[in-house]
Amino acid sequence: MAWASGWGRAPDALPLTEIRRKWRPSLAIVLGGTLLAVLGTPFAGLYLARLLSYPMTWTKAYAVLAVGLLITAVLGFLLWRLLLRPIRELATRASAISRGAPIAPLDHYGTSELRDLGGTVLRMGHVLQNREATIRAYTDHVTHELKSPLTIVAGAAELLEGDVDEATRIKLAGQIAEAATRMTRLVDVQRDWARATEGARGFARLSEAMTGHALPIEVARDGEVPLSPEALMLVLTHLARNAAEAGASRLTAGVEDGLLWVEDDGPGISDGNRDRVFDPYFTTRRDTGGTGMGLAILRRLIDAQGGQITLAPSQGGARFELTF
């Protein structure tokens, strides 16, 4: 996919798995050169035999044989270095990644096709490890977060089975409704988390995603963003919701120099929390229903597109910058 001007990184290029760029022969060059060498070896032997002239002694025959063996050895070394060794190392690395080993590029890829294949394998490993971590975190989170409202529901239901007055019944019913609302929100957040990487590719214009958010958004500089319209709406929805819950009254967004930035007029984020805002389930508003998943969802979505979301310094509220 060709990127619009200003967005320099391809969507499938993850910083974690970048491979050092250098010239490598293509597979066609390697195979073509090998075939030419195999085809030329008999002719080289005949030419050498002709040069040695009659009579053909054992010494001359051994010389011709030695030349053939030397050519074969050189071809074997090149094929081993350019094809066999990288393929074996790539298979070993893929197997290690599947067992949870750190993701890192190989030292040598041989051909340009193997380099591209290696990058794809490493990116696939990154996605699989990310999904495994997501499932593990989801299980831990569900166990922890749903336990409290389920306990409330079970306790209130047990009390309602007894003889309670009208005021108590209304209070218990309210507790059940509040717990159900929290559980519904947790399920909705997990659905957004799971769908964060689906259908995110494409391009969308910033000004076309301004409606339907928790806060009004002012476009300081319009432009195209390398996200689908649905993904851009998800980004702005979560940032607007976070800003509104933090006390902001409006957002300002702009696109410039390959950068999408969104800034609110709220109180900002304290220095002690700046390094943790993208951690799943981290929130300072758990008592009021915060799940701590909004920014984690955005980081997953942007990471899947080969980009990065950061909390940038600002004079007032919180400023988030998205690069691709």
Backbone as numpy.savetxt, mean C-alpha at the origin, in Angstrom:
# Nx Ny Nz CAx CAy CAz Cx Cy Cz
-0.94 3.22 -16.46 -1.78 4.41 -16.46 -0.90 5.66 -16.46
-1.22 6.59 -17.32 -0.44 7.82 -17.36 -0.97 8.78 -16.31
-0.05 9.41 -15.61 -0.45 10.35 -14.57 -0.60 11.74 -15.15
-1.52 12.49 -14.54 -1.66 13.89 -14.93 -0.43 14.66 -14.47
-0.23 15.80 -15.08 0.95 16.60 -14.76 0.96 16.95 -13.28
2.10 16.74 -12.63 2.23 17.10 -11.23 2.23 15.89 -10.31
1.61 14.79 -10.73 1.57 13.60 -9.89 2.58 12.62 -10.45
3.73 12.52 -9.80 4.85 11.82 -10.41 4.95 10.34 -10.13
4.35 9.80 -9.10 4.57 8.41 -8.73 3.47 7.54 -9.29
3.84 6.44 -9.89 2.85 5.50 -10.41 2.08 4.89 -9.26
0.81 4.49 -9.49 -0.03 4.01 -8.39 0.42 2.71 -7.78
1.22 1.93 -8.48 1.64 0.65 -7.93 3.05 0.69 -7.39
3.61 1.89 -7.21 4.98 2.01 -6.71 4.94 2.36 -5.23
5.24 1.42 -4.39 5.23 1.64 -2.96 6.63 2.00 -2.50
6.77 3.08 -1.69 8.10 3.44 -1.21 8.78 2.30 -0.49
8.01 1.43 0.17 8.59 0.33 0.94 9.35 -0.64 0.04
8.94 -0.79 -1.19 9.50 -1.83 -2.04 10.19 -1.25 -3.27
10.68 -0.04 -3.19 11.34 0.54 -4.34 12.62 -0.22 -4.67
12.87 -0.43 -5.94 14.04 -1.15 -6.42 14.99 -0.16 -7.08
16.26 -0.29 -6.78 17.25 0.63 -7.34 17.22 0.55 -8.86
17.05 1.69 -9.48 16.94 1.73 -10.92 18.31 1.74 -11.57
18.55 0.78 -12.43 19.76 0.75 -13.23 19.47 -0.08 -14.48
20.35 0.06 -15.49 20.08 -0.65 -16.72 20.26 -2.14 -16.53
19.29 -2.90 -17.02 19.37 -4.35 -17.02 18.93 -4.84 -18.40
19.61 -5.86 -18.95 19.21 -6.36 -20.26 17.82 -6.98 -20.20
17.11 -6.88 -21.30 15.80 -7.52 -21.36 15.97 -9.02 -21.56
14.91 -9.75 -21.28 14.95 -11.20 -21.47 15.15 -11.55 -22.94
14.61 -10.72 -23.83 14.78 -10.97 -25.27 16.25 -10.88 -25.67
16.97 -9.92 -25.09 18.40 -9.79 -25.40 19.17 -11.01 -24.89
18.85 -11.45 -23.67 19.56 -12.59 -23.08 19.31 -13.85 -23.91
18.05 -14.14 -24.22 17.74 -15.35 -24.97 18.26 -15.26 -26.41
18.12 -14.08 -27.02 18.62 -13.91 -28.38 20.13 -14.07 -28.45
20.83 -13.49 -27.49 22.29 -13.63 -27.45 22.72 -15.06 -27.24
21.97 -15.78 -26.38 22.30 -17.19 -26.13 22.11 -18.03 -27.39
21.01 -17.82 -28.08 20.75 -18.57 -29.31 21.81 -18.27 -30.38
22.19 -17.00 -30.49 23.23 -16.65 -31.46 24.56 -17.31 -31.11
24.87 -17.34 -29.80 26.12 -17.97 -29.39 26.11 -19.47 -29.66
24.96 -20.11 -29.37 24.85 -21.55 -29.65 24.97 -21.82 -31.15
24.31 -20.97 -31.93 24.38 -21.14 -33.38 25.78 -20.88 -33.92
26.48 -19.93 -33.33 27.80 -19.56 -33.84 28.93 -20.45 -33.38
28.70 -21.22 -32.29 29.78 -22.06 -31.78 30.28 -23.09 -32.80
29.40 -23.83 -33.50 29.93 -24.79 -34.50 30.72 -24.09 -35.61
30.23 -22.94 -36.05 30.95 -22.22 -37.09 32.32 -21.75 -36.60
32.36 -21.32 -35.33 33.64 -20.91 -34.75 34.60 -22.08 -34.69
34.07 -23.28 -34.34 34.90 -24.47 -34.29 35.44 -24.86 -35.67
34.58 -24.76 -36.69 35.02 -25.08 -38.03 36.08 -24.10 -38.52
35.85 -22.83 -38.20 36.81 -21.82 -38.63 38.15 -22.03 -37.94
38.10 -22.37 -36.65 39.33 -22.60 -35.91 40.06 -23.83 -36.45
39.29 -24.87 -36.77 39.90 -26.08 -37.33 40.56 -25.78 -38.67
39.93 -24.95 -39.45 40.52 -24.58 -40.75 41.82 -23.81 -40.56
41.82 -22.92 -39.55 43.04 -22.15 -39.29 44.18 -23.06 -38.87
43.85 -24.08 -38.08 44.90 -24.97 -37.60 45.43 -25.87 -38.73
44.66 -26.01 -39.78 45.05 -26.70 -41.02 45.38 -28.17 -40.81
45.59 -28.83 -41.90 45.91 -30.27 -41.91 47.39 -30.47 -41.61
47.85 -31.49 -40.94 47.02 -32.57 -40.39 46.44 -32.19 -39.03
45.27 -32.72 -38.66 44.63 -32.46 -37.38 45.21 -33.41 -36.33
45.98 -32.85 -35.45 46.58 -33.64 -34.37 45.68 -33.59 -33.14
46.03 -34.46 -32.17 45.27 -34.44 -30.92 45.37 -33.09 -30.21
46.51 -32.47 -30.28 46.67 -31.15 -29.65 45.73 -30.13 -30.26
45.64 -30.15 -31.59 44.74 -29.20 -32.26 43.27 -29.53 -31.95
42.94 -30.79 -31.88 41.57 -31.18 -31.54 41.21 -30.73 -30.13
42.15 -30.92 -29.22 41.90 -30.47 -27.84 41.71 -28.95 -27.78
42.44 -28.21 -28.61 42.31 -26.76 -28.65 40.91 -26.36 -29.11
40.41 -27.03 -30.16 39.05 -26.74 -30.64 38.03 -27.07 -29.57
38.22 -28.24 -28.91 37.30 -28.65 -27.83 37.33 -27.65 -26.68
38.52 -27.16 -26.34 38.65 -26.21 -25.24 37.90 -24.91 -25.55
37.99 -24.46 -26.79 37.26 -23.24 -27.17 35.75 -23.46 -27.02
35.26 -24.63 -27.47 33.84 -24.93 -27.32 33.41 -24.97 -25.88
34.24 -25.60 -25.03 33.92 -25.66 -23.60 33.94 -24.27 -22.96
34.89 -23.43 -23.39 34.96 -22.09 -22.84 33.71 -21.28 -23.19
33.29 -21.36 -24.44 32.07 -20.64 -24.85 30.86 -21.15 -24.06
30.78 -22.48 -23.90 29.67 -23.06 -23.13 29.69 -22.60 -21.68
30.88 -22.54 -21.08 31.00 -22.10 -19.69 30.58 -20.65 -19.52
30.99 -19.79 -20.48 30.60 -18.38 -20.41 29.09 -18.24 -20.53
28.48 -18.98 -21.47 27.03 -18.93 -21.62 26.32 -19.44 -20.36
26.85 -20.53 -19.79 26.26 -21.07 -18.58 26.32 -20.08 -17.42
27.46 -19.40 -17.28 27.59 -18.40 -16.20 26.61 -17.25 -16.39
26.50 -16.76 -17.63 25.59 -15.65 -17.89 24.14 -16.04 -17.62
23.74 -17.23 -18.06 22.38 -17.69 -17.81 22.13 -17.88 -16.33
23.13 -18.39 -15.61 22.99 -18.55 -14.16 22.83 -17.20 -13.48
23.66 -16.24 -13.85 23.63 -14.93 -13.20 22.40 -14.11 -13.58
22.03 -14.17 -14.84 20.93 -13.32 -15.32 19.55 -13.94 -15.14
19.47 -15.28 -15.04 18.15 -15.92 -14.95 18.01 -16.82 -13.73
18.86 -17.86 -13.65 18.65 -18.87 -12.62 18.77 -18.31 -11.21
19.85 -17.59 -10.93 20.04 -17.09 -9.57 18.95 -16.11 -9.15
18.60 -15.10 -9.99 17.52 -14.19 -9.57 16.18 -14.90 -9.36
15.86 -15.88 -10.23 14.58 -16.59 -10.07 14.56 -17.36 -8.76
15.66 -18.05 -8.44 15.72 -18.78 -7.18 15.63 -17.85 -5.97
16.35 -16.74 -6.04 16.32 -15.79 -4.92 14.94 -15.18 -4.77
14.30 -14.90 -5.89 12.96 -14.32 -5.84 11.97 -15.31 -5.25
12.08 -16.58 -5.63 11.21 -17.60 -5.05 11.45 -17.74 -3.55
12.73 -17.72 -3.15 13.05 -17.81 -1.72 12.52 -16.60 -0.96
12.68 -15.40 -1.56 12.19 -14.19 -0.90 10.67 -14.19 -0.78
9.97 -14.64 -1.82 8.52 -14.71 -1.76 8.05 -15.66 -0.68
8.74 -16.81 -0.56 8.39 -17.77 0.48 8.63 -17.19 1.87
9.74 -16.46 2.03 10.04 -15.85 3.33 9.01 -14.77 3.68
8.61 -13.96 2.69 7.62 -12.91 2.93 6.29 -13.53 3.36
5.94 -14.67 2.74 4.68 -15.33 3.12 4.69 -15.79 4.56
5.90 -15.95 5.14 6.00 -16.35 6.55 6.20 -15.16 7.47
6.09 -13.94 6.90 6.17 -12.74 7.72 7.52 -12.07 7.78
8.46 -12.48 6.91 9.79 -11.86 6.92 9.71 -10.42 6.41
10.67 -9.57 6.77 10.68 -8.18 6.29 10.74 -8.13 4.76
10.12 -7.10 4.20 10.09 -6.94 2.75 11.24 -6.04 2.31
12.07 -6.55 1.43 13.21 -5.80 0.92 13.53 -6.28 -0.48
14.02 -5.41 -1.36 14.34 -5.83 -2.73 15.58 -6.73 -2.76
15.72 -7.48 -3.85 16.89 -8.33 -4.04 18.10 -7.47 -4.40
19.28 -8.05 -4.24 20.50 -7.35 -4.62 20.70 -7.36 -6.13
20.19 -8.39 -6.79 20.43 -8.53 -8.23 19.21 -9.17 -8.89
18.74 -8.57 -10.00 17.55 -9.07 -10.67 17.84 -9.66 -12.05
18.99 -9.42 -12.62 19.33 -10.04 -13.89 18.78 -9.31 -15.08
17.49 -9.40 -15.32 16.88 -8.76 -16.48 15.83 -7.75 -16.04
15.43 -6.91 -16.96 14.42 -5.91 -16.64 13.08 -6.55 -16.31
12.75 -7.68 -16.98 11.49 -8.36 -16.68 11.49 -8.93 -15.26
12.62 -9.49 -14.84 12.70 -10.00 -13.47 12.66 -8.87 -12.46
13.22 -7.72 -12.80 13.11 -6.55 -11.91 11.65 -6.16 -11.72
10.89 -6.10 -12.83 9.48 -5.74 -12.73 8.70 -6.80 -11.96
9.01 -8.08 -12.24 8.35 -9.16 -11.51 8.69 -9.10 -10.03
9.95 -8.79 -9.72 10.34 -8.68 -8.31 9.59 -7.57 -7.60
9.45 -6.42 -8.27 8.69 -5.33 -7.67 7.24 -5.72 -7.42
6.65 -6.45 -8.36 5.27 -6.88 -8.20 5.13 -7.85 -7.03
6.08 -8.79 -6.92 6.04 -9.75 -5.81 6.18 -9.05 -4.47
7.07 -8.07 -4.39 7.27 -7.37 -3.13 6.05 -6.53 -2.76
5.44 -5.89 -3.76 4.23 -5.13 -3.48 3.09 -6.05 -3.05
3.00 -7.21 -3.69 1.98 -8.17 -3.30 2.21 -8.64 -1.87
3.48 -8.87 -1.51 3.81 -9.25 -0.14 3.41 -8.18 0.85
3.65 -6.92 0.47 3.27 -5.81 1.33 1.75 -5.80 1.56
0.99 -6.00 0.48 -0.46 -6.00 0.60 -0.94 -7.15 1.48
-0.37 -8.34 1.27 -0.79 -9.51 2.05 -0.44 -9.33 3.53
0.75 -8.83 3.82 1.11 -8.61 5.22 0.22 -7.54 5.86
-0.12 -6.52 5.06 -0.99 -5.47 5.56 -2.38 -6.03 5.88
-2.86 -6.91 4.99 -4.17 -7.51 5.23 -4.15 -8.42 6.46
-3.05 -9.17 6.62 -2.94 -10.03 7.79 -2.93 -9.20 9.07
-2.19 -8.09 9.04 -2.16 -7.21 10.22 -3.53 -6.60 10.46
-4.24 -6.29 9.37 -5.58 -5.71 9.50 -6.53 -6.70 10.16
-6.49 -7.95 9.71 -7.38 -8.97 10.28 -7.07 -9.18 11.76
-5.77 -9.21 12.08 -5.38 -9.41 13.48 -5.82 -8.22 14.33
-5.60 -7.00 13.81 -6.01 -5.81 14.56 -7.53 -5.75 14.68
-8.22 -6.14 13.60 -9.68 -6.13 13.63 -10.20 -7.08 14.70
-9.63 -8.27 14.76 -10.07 -9.25 15.76 -9.85 -8.72 17.17
-8.66 -8.17 17.41 -8.37 -7.62 18.75 -9.32 -6.47 19.07
-9.54 -5.61 18.07 -10.39 -4.45 18.32 -11.83 -4.85 18.58
-12.35 -5.77 17.77 -13.73 -6.20 17.96 -13.91 -6.83 19.34
-12.94 -7.66 19.72 -13.03 -8.30 21.04 -13.07 -7.27 22.15
-12.25 -6.22 22.00 -12.16 -5.21 23.06 -13.31 -4.21 23.02
-13.56 -3.65 21.83 -14.51 -2.56 21.72 -15.97 -3.01 21.82
-16.29 -4.19 21.30 -17.68 -4.64 21.35 -18.05 -5.28 22.68
-17.05 -5.59 23.47 -17.33 -6.24 24.75 -18.13 -5.32 25.67
-17.75 -4.04 25.70 -18.43 -3.10 26.59 -19.90 -2.89 26.23
-20.23 -2.53 24.97 -21.66 -2.36 24.66 -22.46 -3.66 24.75
-21.85 -4.79 24.45 -22.56 -6.06 24.58 -22.87 -6.36 26.05
-21.94 -6.00 26.93 -22.18 -6.17 28.36 -23.34 -5.30 28.82
-23.37 -4.07 28.29 -24.47 -3.15 28.64 -25.80 -3.70 28.17
-25.84 -4.19 26.91 -27.07 -4.74 26.36 -27.54 -5.95 27.17
-26.61 -6.84 27.48 -26.97 -8.05 28.23 -27.47 -7.70 29.63
-26.78 -6.75 30.29 -27.20 -6.36 31.64 -28.55 -5.67 31.64
-28.76 -4.76 30.67 -30.04 -4.06 30.61 -31.17 -5.02 30.28
-30.94 -5.97 29.38 -31.97 -6.94 29.02 -32.34 -7.80 30.22
-31.33 -8.17 31.00 -31.60 -8.98 32.19 -32.45 -8.22 33.19
-32.13 -6.93 33.37 -32.92 -6.12 34.30 -34.35 -5.91 33.80
-34.49 -5.77 32.48 -35.83 -5.56 31.93 -36.72 -6.79 32.09
-36.11 -7.94 32.25 -36.90 -9.14 32.46 -37.57 -9.16 33.84
-37.04 -8.34 34.74 -37.61 -8.28 36.08 -38.70 -7.21 36.18
-39.10 -6.92 37.38 -40.16 -5.94 37.64 -39.52 -4.58 37.89
-39.52 -3.72 36.86 -38.91 -2.39 36.97 -39.96 -1.33 36.69
-39.75 -0.14 37.25 -40.71 0.93 37.02 -40.49 1.55 35.65
-41.37 2.44 35.28 -41.33 3.03 33.93 -40.07 3.84 33.72
-39.65 4.61 34.71 -38.46 5.45 34.56 -37.21 4.58 34.34
-37.11 3.50 35.11 -35.96 2.60 34.95 -36.00 1.92 33.59
-37.18 1.52 33.15 -37.31 0.87 31.85 -36.86 1.79 30.73
-37.26 3.07 30.81 -36.85 4.03 29.79 -35.34 4.23 29.81
-34.77 4.28 31.01 -33.32 4.46 31.13 -32.58 3.26 30.54
-33.04 2.06 30.85 -32.38 0.86 30.32 -32.53 0.76 28.80
-33.69 1.12 28.30 -33.90 1.10 26.86 -32.96 2.09 26.17
-32.75 3.24 26.81 -31.82 4.22 26.26 -30.39 3.69 26.23
-30.00 2.98 27.28 -28.67 2.39 27.31 -28.50 1.35 26.20
-29.54 0.55 25.97 -29.48 -0.44 24.90 -29.36 0.25 23.54
-30.14 1.30 23.32 -30.08 2.03 22.05 -28.71 2.68 21.85
-28.14 3.24 22.91 -26.82 3.86 22.80 -25.75 2.83 22.49
-25.83 1.67 23.14 -24.86 0.60 22.87 -25.01 0.09 21.44
-26.25 -0.04 20.97 -26.47 -0.51 19.60 -25.93 0.49 18.59
-26.09 1.78 18.89 -25.56 2.81 17.99 -24.05 2.73 17.90
-23.40 2.54 19.03 -21.94 2.43 19.02 -21.48 1.19 18.25
-22.16 0.07 18.45 -21.79 -1.13 17.72 -22.00 -0.95 16.22
-23.07 -0.27 15.84 -23.31 -0.01 14.42 -22.21 0.85 13.83
-21.79 1.85 14.58 -20.72 2.72 14.09 -19.41 1.96 13.95
-19.13 1.09 14.90 -17.91 0.28 14.81 -17.94 -0.61 13.57
-19.09 -1.21 13.29 -19.22 -2.07 12.11 -19.06 -1.25 10.84
-19.64 -0.03 10.81 -19.52 0.83 9.62 -18.06 1.22 9.39
-17.35 1.52 10.47 -15.94 1.89 10.34 -15.13 0.73 9.79
-15.41 -0.47 10.27 -14.68 -1.63 9.77 -15.00 -1.90 8.30
-16.21 -1.61 7.88 -16.56 -1.77 6.47 -15.77 -0.79 5.63
-15.67 0.46 6.08 -14.85 1.45 5.35 -13.40 1.02 5.30
-12.92 0.45 6.40 -11.52 -0.02 6.46 -11.28 -1.11 5.42
-12.22 -2.05 5.31 -12.06 -3.14 4.37 -12.18 -2.67 2.92
-12.97 -1.63 2.69 -13.21 -1.16 1.32 -12.26 -0.04 0.92
-11.31 0.29 1.80 -10.47 1.46 1.56 -9.62 1.34 0.30
-9.28 0.13 -0.09 -8.43 -0.06 -1.26 -9.20 -0.46 -2.51
-10.52 -0.53 -2.43 -11.31 -0.96 -3.57 -11.74 0.24 -4.41
-11.50 0.16 -5.69 -11.98 1.19 -6.60 -11.38 2.56 -6.37
-10.14 2.62 -5.83 -9.56 3.92 -5.49 -8.81 4.56 -6.65
-8.54 3.80 -7.72 -7.77 4.35 -8.81 -8.63 5.21 -9.72
-7.97 6.16 -10.35 -8.69 7.06 -11.25 -8.29 8.49 -10.97
-9.08 9.41 -11.49 -8.84 10.83 -11.26 -10.16 11.50 -10.93
-10.12 12.45 -10.02 -11.31 13.20 -9.64 -10.92 14.66 -9.42
-11.84 15.54 -9.74 -11.58 16.97 -9.54 -12.03 17.36 -8.13
-11.19 18.13 -7.46 -11.45 18.48 -6.07 -12.79 19.18 -5.91
-13.10 20.11 -6.79 -14.33 20.91 -6.67 -15.59 20.08 -6.83
-15.48 18.87 -7.38 -16.65 18.03 -7.59 -16.94 17.11 -6.40
-16.18 17.25 -5.32 -16.37 16.41 -4.14 -16.58 17.24 -2.88
-17.27 18.36 -3.01 -17.39 19.29 -1.90 -18.66 19.15 -1.09
-19.62 18.41 -1.57 -20.92 18.35 -0.90 -21.04 17.08 -0.07
-21.97 17.16 0.93 -22.28 15.99 1.73 -21.33 15.71 2.86
-20.60 16.72 3.33 -19.62 16.52 4.41 -20.10 17.17 5.71
-19.44 16.82 6.80 -19.84 17.34 8.11 -19.57 18.83 8.24
-18.64 19.35 7.45 -18.30 20.78 7.48 -18.24 21.32 6.07
-18.49 22.61 5.90 -18.30 23.21 4.57 -16.81 23.22 4.21
-16.51 22.99 2.94 -15.13 22.95 2.46 -14.93 24.02 1.41
-13.95 24.86 1.62 -13.61 25.92 0.66 -12.42 25.46 -0.19
-12.55 25.60 -1.49 -11.49 25.19 -2.41 -10.58 26.38 -2.67
-9.36 26.30 -2.15 -8.40 27.38 -2.35 -7.79 27.33 -3.74
-7.56 26.12 -4.25 -7.03 25.94 -5.59 -7.50 24.61 -6.13
-8.29 24.66 -7.18 -8.88 23.45 -7.72 -7.87 22.68 -8.58
-8.13 21.40 -8.76 -7.26 20.58 -9.59 -7.68 19.13 -9.51
-7.03 18.27 -10.32 -7.32 16.85 -10.33 -6.45 16.12 -9.30
-7.05 15.10 -8.69 -6.37 14.27 -7.70 -6.36 12.83 -8.23
-5.24 12.09 -8.11 -5.18 10.72 -8.63 -5.90 9.71 -7.74
-7.18 9.98 -7.49 -8.06 9.08 -6.76 -9.40 9.03 -7.49
-10.12 7.94 -7.33 -11.45 7.88 -7.90 -12.35 8.86 -7.16
-13.47 9.27 -7.75 -14.39 10.18 -7.04 -14.84 9.61 -5.69
-15.08 8.29 -5.63 -15.51 7.67 -4.37 -14.41 7.75 -3.32
-13.17 7.50 -3.74 -12.06 7.54 -2.79 -11.82 8.97 -2.30
-11.91 9.95 -3.19 -11.73 11.35 -2.77 -12.83 11.76 -1.80
-14.07 11.32 -2.05 -15.16 11.61 -1.12 -14.89 11.00 0.24
-14.35 9.77 0.26 -14.04 9.12 1.52 -12.98 9.89 2.29
-11.95 10.38 1.58 -10.89 11.17 2.22 -11.48 12.43 2.86
-12.24 13.19 2.09 -12.79 14.45 2.60 -13.82 14.20 3.70
-14.59 13.12 3.58 -15.60 12.82 4.59 -14.96 12.56 5.95
-13.90 11.75 5.97 -13.24 11.45 7.24 -12.54 12.67 7.82
-11.88 13.45 6.96 -11.19 14.65 7.47 -12.20 15.67 7.99
-13.33 15.83 7.31 -14.35 16.77 7.76 -14.97 16.31 9.07
-15.23 15.00 9.17 -15.82 14.48 10.40 -14.88 14.64 11.58
-13.59 14.33 11.38 -12.61 14.50 12.45 -12.52 15.96 12.88
-12.50 16.86 11.88 -12.39 18.28 12.19 -13.61 18.78 12.95
-14.80 18.35 12.53 -16.03 18.78 13.21 -16.06 18.29 14.65
-15.66 17.05 14.87 -15.66 16.50 16.23 -14.60 17.16 17.11
-13.57 17.73 16.48 -12.53 18.42 17.25 -12.89 19.88 17.52
-13.99 20.36 16.92 -14.42 21.73 17.18 -14.20 22.70 16.04
-13.79 22.24 14.87 -13.59 23.13 13.72 -14.93 23.51 13.11
-14.94 24.61 12.36 -16.17 25.08 11.72 -16.10 25.02 10.20
-14.90 24.88 9.63 -14.79 24.80 8.17 -13.44 24.18 7.81
-13.36 23.73 6.54 -12.12 23.18 5.99 -11.75 23.98 4.75
-10.45 24.01 4.47 -9.93 24.60 3.24 -9.06 23.55 2.57
-9.22 23.38 1.27 -8.46 22.36 0.54 -7.92 22.95 -0.74
-6.81 22.38 -1.22 -6.22 22.85 -2.46 -5.31 21.80 -3.08
-5.09 21.93 -4.38 -4.21 21.04 -5.13 -3.13 21.89 -5.78
-1.87 21.58 -5.51 -0.77 22.34 -6.11 0.52 21.53 -6.02
1.27 21.57 -7.12 2.59 20.92 -7.19 2.55 19.46 -6.77
1.56 18.71 -7.27 1.48 17.29 -6.95 1.12 17.02 -5.51
0.41 17.93 -4.87 0.09 17.81 -3.46 -1.37 18.19 -3.23
-2.09 17.36 -2.48 -3.43 17.70 -2.02 -3.34 18.01 -0.53
-3.75 19.21 -0.15 -3.71 19.57 1.25 -5.11 19.95 1.73
-5.39 19.60 2.99 -6.67 19.91 3.62 -6.37 20.44 5.01
-6.90 21.62 5.32 -6.61 22.27 6.60 -7.90 22.75 7.24
-8.03 22.57 8.56 -9.22 23.04 9.27 -8.87 24.21 10.17
-9.90 24.83 10.74 -9.69 25.99 11.63 -9.92 25.62 13.08
-9.73 24.34 13.41 -9.95 23.88 14.77 -8.76 24.14 15.68
-8.74 23.50 16.83 -7.66 23.73 17.81 -6.36 23.05 17.46
-6.36 22.20 16.44 -5.13 21.50 16.08 -4.92 20.24 16.90
-3.78 19.62 16.70 -3.45 18.36 17.38 -2.23 18.59 18.26
-2.30 18.15 19.48 -1.22 18.40 20.44 0.05 17.68 20.01
1.18 18.20 20.45 2.47 17.60 20.10 2.58 16.16 20.58
1.98 15.85 21.71 2.06 14.51 22.25 1.29 13.48 21.44
0.31 13.94 20.64 -0.52 13.01 19.86 -0.18 13.00 18.39
0.71 13.87 17.93 0.98 13.98 16.50 1.53 12.69 15.90
2.33 11.97 16.67 2.94 10.74 16.15 2.00 9.55 16.21
0.82 9.72 16.79 -0.07 8.58 16.98 -1.40 8.71 16.24
-1.62 9.84 15.57 -2.95 10.09 14.99 -3.33 9.08 13.91
-2.33 8.45 13.26 -2.64 7.48 12.20 -2.68 6.05 12.71
-2.44 5.84 14.01 -2.49 4.50 14.56 -3.94 4.02 14.65
-4.24 2.80 14.19 -5.60 2.29 14.31 -6.07 2.28 15.76
-7.30 2.75 15.96 -7.99 2.72 17.25 -7.46 3.74 18.26
-6.53 4.60 17.85 -6.10 5.65 18.78 -7.08 6.82 18.68
-7.66 7.21 19.80 -8.59 8.33 19.83 -8.57 8.96 21.21
-8.81 10.27 21.22 -8.94 10.99 22.49 -10.40 11.23 22.82
-11.31 10.69 21.99 -12.75 10.91 22.17 -13.51 9.60 22.29
-12.93 8.62 22.95 -13.60 7.33 23.06 -14.89 7.44 23.87
-14.93 8.32 24.86 -16.13 8.45 25.70 -17.30 9.04 24.92
-17.01 9.75 23.84 -18.08 10.35 23.03 -18.31 9.60 21.72
-17.80 8.38 21.64 -18.08 7.56 20.47 -16.97 7.48 19.46
-15.81 8.08 19.73 -14.71 8.02 18.77 -14.16 6.61 18.64
-13.85 6.21 17.40 -13.32 4.86 17.16 -11.83 4.86 16.88
-11.26 6.00 16.52 -9.84 6.05 16.21 -9.47 5.37 14.90
-10.43 5.25 13.98 -10.17 4.54 12.73 -10.18 5.44 11.50
-10.65 6.67 11.63 -10.79 7.54 10.46 -9.48 7.78 9.74
-8.46 8.25 10.44 -7.18 8.55 9.82 -6.44 7.26 9.44
-6.65 6.19 10.20 -6.03 4.91 9.83 -6.58 4.41 8.50
-7.88 4.61 8.27 -8.49 4.22 6.99 -7.89 5.04 5.86
-7.72 6.34 6.08 -7.15 7.19 5.04 -5.71 6.78 4.73
-4.92 6.47 5.75 -3.55 6.07 5.49 -3.51 4.77 4.70
-4.39 3.85 4.99 -4.43 2.58 4.24 -4.80 2.85 2.78
-5.77 3.71 2.55 -6.20 3.99 1.18 -5.09 4.67 0.39
-4.47 5.69 0.97 -3.43 6.43 0.26 -2.19 5.55 0.06
-1.87 4.73 1.04 -0.72 3.83 0.91 -0.94 2.84 -0.22
-2.17 2.38 -0.39 -2.48 1.43 -1.46 -2.31 2.06 -2.83
-2.36 3.38 -2.93 -2.17 4.07 -4.21 -0.73 4.53 -4.41
0.18 4.07 -3.55 1.57 4.47 -3.68 1.82 5.88 -3.18
0.94 6.40 -2.35 1.08 7.76 -1.85 1.36 7.79 -0.36
1.24 8.98 0.18 1.54 9.17 1.60 0.68 10.30 2.13
0.13 10.13 3.32 -0.60 11.18 4.01 0.16 11.54 5.28
0.39 12.81 5.48 1.16 13.28 6.63 0.43 14.41 7.34
0.70 14.55 8.61 0.21 15.69 9.39 1.28 16.77 9.32
0.98 17.84 8.60 1.97 18.88 8.34 1.88 19.99 9.38
2.97 20.71 9.59 2.93 21.86 10.50 1.95 22.92 9.99
1.30 23.63 10.90 0.35 24.67 10.51 0.29 25.73 11.60
-0.17 26.89 11.22 -0.26 28.00 12.17 -1.49 27.87 13.07
-2.56 27.26 12.56 -3.79 27.15 13.33 -4.19 25.72 13.61
-5.19 25.24 12.84 -5.72 23.89 13.06 -4.84 22.81 12.47
-5.45 21.67 12.22 -4.71 20.53 11.68 -4.63 20.64 10.16
-3.46 20.34 9.60 -3.25 20.38 8.16 -2.72 19.03 7.72
-3.43 18.40 6.79 -3.01 17.11 6.26 -2.62 17.28 4.80
-1.50 16.63 4.42 -0.99 16.71 3.07 -0.91 15.32 2.47
-1.42 15.17 1.24 -1.42 13.89 0.54 -0.55 14.01 -0.69
0.45 13.16 -0.81 1.31 13.13 -1.97 1.21 11.76 -2.62
1.41 11.73 -3.96 1.29 10.48 -4.73 2.48 10.31 -5.65
